[in-house]
Every structure is written in structure tokens, then in C-alpha cells.
Amino acid sequence: MTQADYFVHESAYVDTPVEIGRGSKIWHFAHVLAHTSIGENCVLGQNVMAGPHVTIGNGCKIQNNVALYKGVTLEDNVFCGPSCVFTNVLTPRAHVERKDEFAETLVGKGSTIGANATIVCGNRLGSYCMIAAGAVVTHDVEDYALMAGVPARRIGWVSRSGDPLGPDLVCPRTAERYAEEQGRLLLLEE
């Protein structure tokens, strides 16, 4: 693949080796570190840092001032709001080297992370979940969960399109039907 297949702003830095998918855009002052994989049709906004050893799926949108550290994996179609934070160790100290303790963080497909939210490393965010702006995620998140607060707690459910679900568990935008089973939300057959 050639740079004609994707766009890198002249002020951005892209180390080698990296993979950048067709149609992706890397904007002002971004830095992509070695051994990072970016899927197709992604957007990395101003001042985004990704890597090393980060995987970004297809169709991801990463807004300004987000740092994706080693061990972060974004599945397809993840939205990271401006200045959201991913930590990389649980007990950081300036005087203690902990680079061998970076914990992996998986963000499931279709998830949304709001502006200024913090994702504590080592947790899994389920597919299509929505993390409210400013929330602090300290534990695994179920698929379709709507999370808010410090620490973040589930305050409801959202559909695949990101719309809050009412008691009937029917998406107001798409009419998709869901069912709650043992504290989890399941999409019913279409």
C-alpha cells in the first residue's frame, strides 16, 4: 500500500514499521509509533498518539488529544471522544519502572468513549457500550451498557446505533429488539 491510499498530515510523525489501512487519515501533530496497526477508513485527530504495539480496527474515529498506549486494542468502529484517557499501569510511580506491567485493554466493536472519560487498563469494554463523558471505568463493561459516573456504573442500555433503550428494549431509531438475560443485553433476531 502506498501513501496515496491514506492521508498523513505533514506535521504528523509515523514511525516504522506500521500498517495504515486504505482511506485512513492521520491529522495534525499525531504520532503513530512502531508496530501499530491502523485499519481502513480510520481518523486519528489532532495530537493523537498511538503505540507502540497498538491495534486499531476499521472505521475507528479517535478525536483530538487521545493517547493509545501499548496493549490497547480497538475493534472495528470504535469512537474515542476528545481527551479520553487510557491508563497503562495500575499503580504508577515516577521513581518505579513499570513498563513490563502494562495491562491490555480491549475495546469492543462499535463502542463509544465520551470526552474526558478514563479507561483504567486491564479492563474489557463490551461491544456497542457507551461510556459517558467524564466517566471512570474501573471494571469490565458488558455489551450495550450505558456507563456513567466516578467510578462508572451501568445506568441503562444502548442499542447498536447508540440510542438509549427504554423499558421495552426497542431501539427508537432502528426498531431493533433486545432482551435482558442474567444482567446482560442480547440483540434478538432481526
C-alpha positions in Angstrom: 0.0 0.0 0.0 1.3 3.5 -0.8 0.7 6.8 1.0 -1.7 7.6 -1.8 -4.1 5.1 -0.2 -4.2 7.0 3.1 -3.5 10.6 4.3 -0.9 11.7 6.8 -0.7 15.4 7.6 2.8 16.9 7.1 3.0 17.7 10.8 2.3 14.1 11.9 5.0 11.5 12.6 4.7 7.9 11.6 7.4 5.6 12.7 8.2 2.3 11.0 7.1 -0.4 10.8 3.4 0.4 11.0 0.3 -0.6 8.9 -2.2 2.0 7.8 -5.3 0.9 6.0 -6.8 2.4 2.9 -8.8 5.6 3.4 -7.4 6.4 6.9 -6.5 9.9 7.8 -3.8 11.0 10.4 -4.1 14.6 11.3 -2.0 17.5 12.8 0.7 16.6 15.3 -0.3 13.0 15.6 2.3 10.4 16.3 2.0 6.7 15.3 4.7 4.6 17.0 6.3 1.4 15.6 4.4 -1.9 15.4 1.0 -0.2 15.4 -1.8 -1.3 13.0 -4.5 1.1 11.8 -7.4 -0.3 9.9 -9.2 1.1 6.9 -11.2 4.4 7.0 -10.0 5.5 10.4 -9.5 9.1 11.6 -6.8 10.0 14.1 -7.4 13.6 15.1 -5.0 16.3 16.2 -2.4 15.3 18.7 -3.3 11.6 18.9 -0.6 9.3 20.0 -0.9 5.5 19.1 1.6 2.9 20.0 3.8 1.1 20.1 2.1 -2.2 19.7 -1.5 -0.8 19.4 -4.2 -2.3 17.2 -6.9 0.0 15.7 -9.7 -1.7 13.8 -11.5 -0.5 10.7 -13.7 2.6 10.8 -12.4 3.9 14.2 -12.6 7.6 15.0 -10.1 8.9 17.5 -10.7 12.5 18.5 -8.1 15.1 19.5 -5.6 14.6 22.4 -6.1 10.8 22.9 -3.1 8.6 23.7 -3.4 4.8 23.0 -0.6 3.1 24.8 0.9 -0.3 24.3 -1.6 -3.1 24.9 -4.7 -1.1 23.8 -6.8 -2.8 21.1 -9.8 -1.1 19.5 -12.0 -3.4 17.5 -13.9 -2.0 14.4 -16.0 1.2 14.6 -14.9 2.5 18.0 -15.3 6.2 18.7 -12.9 7.8 21.2 -14.0 11.2 22.3 -11.7 14.2 22.8 -9.1 13.8 25.5 -10.3 10.4 26.7 -7.6 8.6 28.7 -6.3 5.1 28.6 -4.0 4.2 31.5 -1.3 1.7 31.1 -0.4 0.6 34.7 -2.5 0.3 37.8 0.0 1.7 40.3 2.2 4.2 38.6 5.1 5.9 40.4 7.6 8.2 38.8 10.5 6.5 40.6 9.5 2.9 39.8 9.9 1.5 36.3 6.8 -0.5 35.4 7.0 -0.8 31.6 6.8 -4.6 31.9 3.5 -4.2 33.8 1.4 -2.6 31.0 -2.0 -4.2 31.1 -4.0 -5.0 28.0 -7.2 -3.1 27.3 -9.8 -4.4 24.8 -12.5 -2.0 23.4 -15.2 -4.0 21.7 -16.6 -3.2 18.3 -19.0 -0.2 17.9 -18.2 1.2 21.4 -18.2 4.9 22.2 -16.0 6.5 24.8 -17.0 10.1 25.7 -14.8 13.1 26.1 -12.5 13.1 29.1 -13.5 9.6 30.2 -10.8 7.4 31.7 -10.4 3.7 31.0 -8.3 2.0 33.6 -6.1 -0.5 32.0 -6.7 -4.2 32.1 -10.5 -3.9 31.6 -12.6 -5.0 28.6 -15.3 -2.7 27.2 -18.0 -4.7 25.6 -19.3 -4.3 22.0 -21.6 -1.3 21.4 -21.2 0.0 25.0 -21.3 3.7 25.6 -19.1 5.4 28.2 -20.4 8.8 29.3 -18.2 11.9 29.1 -16.0 12.1 32.3 -16.8 8.6 33.5 -14.0 6.5 35.0 -14.2 2.8 34.1 -12.6 0.6 36.7 -14.0 -2.8 35.8 -15.2 -4.8 32.7 -18.2 -3.4 30.9 -21.0 -5.5 29.4 -22.0 -5.3 25.7 -24.6 -2.4 25.1 -24.1 -1.0 28.6 -24.5 2.7 29.2 -21.9 3.7 31.8 -21.6 7.0 33.7 -20.1 8.3 36.9 -16.9 8.0 39.0 -16.5 5.1 39.3 -18.6 4.3 36.2 -21.7 2.2 36.8 -24.3 0.9 34.4 -27.2 3.4 34.3 -29.0 1.8 31.3 -28.6 0.1 27.9 -28.0 1.5 24.5 -28.7 0.0 21.0 -26.1 -0.7 18.3 -26.9 2.7 16.9 -26.1 4.3 20.3 -29.7 5.2 21.3 -30.7 4.8 24.9 -33.2 1.9 25.3 -36.4 2.3 27.3 -38.2 -0.4 29.3 -39.4 -2.1 26.2 -35.8 -2.6 25.0 -36.7 -1.5 21.4 -34.3 0.9 19.6 -36.2 4.1 18.8 -34.1 4.6 15.7 -34.0 1.2 14.1 -36.7 -0.8 15.9 -34.2 -3.5 16.7 -35.4 -5.5 19.7 -33.3 -6.6 22.7 -33.8 -8.8 25.7 -32.2 -8.7 29.1 -31.0 -12.0 30.4 -29.0 -12.6 33.6 -27.7 -9.0 33.7 -26.7 -8.9 30.0 -28.4 -7.5 27.0 -28.9 -9.6 23.8 -29.9 -8.5 20.4 -32.9 -10.5 19.2 -33.0 -11.9 15.7 -33.8 -9.3 13.1 
